[in-house]
Amino acid sequence: MMEWKIWLLKKHKLKGIFAISVILIFSFLAFIGFGSFYSFLSLIVFTFSLNNFLFPIKYKINSDKIIVEKIFWTREVPIKWIKRVEKIKGGVFISPFKKRKFLDNFRGIMIITDERDKVYELIKKIRKSENN
């Protein structure tokens, strides 16, 4: 029903230059202080920790599931799994819990989009038709 791709590095170029610069500076400092192994390790750790920013994310929403494709993994969530949908800054948050819980940070999914209202209404509509 709806599909889009977002790449935050392209969208926020100045922040991207800063993030890449910080990664390279820390890797260089690790190389000077500890050697090439730790330099490479720091490069990998920083890159993995910023993967949502550095690499594109593809979202697909259809009538039975939501698919989030990132560079290192793909997550498919059935519509039945969604108990709560919230509008947040920069997108929509979906959660398997009816009320806010500490585990939202680990179980919930943030859908990053420029069309927040459209995605929110689509998910609400699909959930409503799923329940009927």
C-alpha positions in Angstrom: 0.0 0.0 0.0 2.8 2.4 0.9 6.5 2.2 0.4 9.4 4.8 0.9 13.1 5.0 1.6 14.7 7.5 3.9 18.4 8.3 4.2 19.1 10.6 7.1 22.7 11.2 6.0 21.5 12.7 2.7 18.8 14.7 4.4 21.1 16.2 7.1 24.4 16.7 5.2 26.1 18.9 7.8 25.3 16.5 10.6 26.6 13.7 8.3 29.9 15.4 7.8 30.3 16.0 11.5 29.4 12.3 12.3 31.8 10.9 9.8 34.5 13.3 11.0 34.1 12.3 14.6 34.3 8.6 13.6 37.5 9.1 11.6 39.1 11.3 14.3 38.4 8.7 17.0 39.6 5.9 14.8 42.8 7.9 14.1 43.3 8.6 17.8 42.8 4.9 18.6 45.4 4.1 15.9 48.0 6.4 17.4 47.3 5.3 21.0 46.5 1.6 20.6 47.4 0.4 17.2 45.6 -0.7 14.0 43.4 -3.4 15.6 41.7 -1.0 18.0 41.5 1.6 15.3 39.6 -0.7 13.1 37.4 -1.9 16.0 36.5 1.7 16.9 35.6 2.4 13.3 33.3 -0.7 13.2 31.7 0.1 16.6 31.0 3.8 15.7 29.6 2.8 12.2 27.3 0.2 13.7 26.1 2.5 16.4 25.2 5.2 13.8 23.8 2.8 11.2 20.3 4.3 11.3 21.8 7.7 10.3 24.6 6.5 7.9 22.7 4.0 5.8 19.3 4.1 4.1 16.2 2.6 5.6 13.3 1.2 3.5 9.8 1.0 4.9 6.8 -1.0 3.4 3.3 -0.9 4.8 0.7 -3.2 3.4 -2.6 -4.7 4.7 -1.1 -7.4 6.8 2.4 -6.3 7.9 5.0 -3.5 8.2 8.5 -4.2 6.9 11.5 -2.3 8.0 14.6 -3.0 5.9 18.0 -1.7 7.2 21.4 -2.5 5.9 22.1 -5.2 8.5 18.7 -6.7 9.1 15.0 -6.7 8.0 12.1 -6.7 10.5 8.6 -7.8 9.6 5.8 -6.9 12.0 2.3 -8.2 11.6 -0.5 -5.6 12.0 -2.0 -7.8 14.8 1.3 -7.1 16.8 0.6 -3.4 17.0 -1.3 -2.3 20.1 -0.4 1.4 20.1 0.4 4.0 17.4 1.7 7.5 18.3 2.8 10.5 16.4 6.3 11.6 17.4 8.7 14.2 16.1 10.1 12.9 12.8 7.6 10.0 12.3 5.4 7.5 13.9 6.0 5.1 16.8 4.4 1.7 17.0 4.4 -0.5 20.0 3.1 -4.0 21.1 2.0 -2.5 24.4 -1.3 -0.7 25.0 0.2 1.7 27.6 3.7 3.3 27.7 6.3 0.9 29.2 10.0 0.8 29.8 10.2 -1.9 27.2 8.9 0.4 24.4 12.6 1.4 23.8 13.4 -2.3 23.0 10.2 -3.6 21.4 8.7 -0.6 19.7 9.6 0.6 16.2 10.1 4.2 15.1 9.0 4.7 11.6 10.9 7.7 10.2 8.9 9.7 7.6 8.3 13.1 6.3 4.6 12.3 5.9 3.8 11.5 9.5 0.1 12.2 9.4 -0.4 10.1 6.2 1.5 7.1 7.7 -0.3 7.4 11.1 -3.8 7.4 9.4 -2.8 4.5 7.2 -1.7 2.3 10.1 -4.8 3.3 12.1 -7.1 2.4 9.2 -5.4 -0.9 8.6 -5.6 -1.8 12.3 -9.2 -0.8 12.4 -10.0 -3.0 9.4 -8.0 -5.9 10.9 -10.0 -5.7 14.1 -13.4 -5.9 12.2 
